[in-house]
């Protein structure tokens, strides 16, 4: 993947809004660590508003990819949709400013810079668009995409966990409902 395709020569841009579009697939992520998703087909729309001394960047991530279902281990297709905003400020000492900045949506570049490198932001925003919980909805559970053997095993384990199997707990059941009777 040619990283230069993700560099924007902002110096030559007139003040105002400029739009860019990027097609992202699994090849884009090869330069990064191994991902826990596959078959990524995403579009990233970038709206860059150039002002004097700063730029406003709005990233729109849309598309789809496959993750492993946290419940049954099968492929789970996910839709991606999210928006992210970054303010890029042009300053004398960007390293110091970036170290001190607490807002993750503010980034500093040097007055001598001519290009904005956005590949790492795209990488981060695609990853942030993926839900933390990677499971099909209860309605989809057991559907054609599910690993029914794993689900059956989980249900069996769940049923077994409802009966007190541990001898340490034997005899303690009688105290279980004391709270409710007070």
Secondary structure, 3 states (H helix, E strand, C coil): CCHHHHEEEHHHCCCEEEEEEEEEEHHHHHHCCCCCEEEEEEEEEEEEEECCCEEEEEEEEEEEEEEECCCCCCEEEEEEEEEEEEEEEEECCHHHHHHHCCCCCEEEEECCCCEEECHHHHHHHHHHCCCCCCCCCCCCCCCCCCCHHHHHHHHHHHHHHCCCCCHHHCCCHHHCCHHHHC
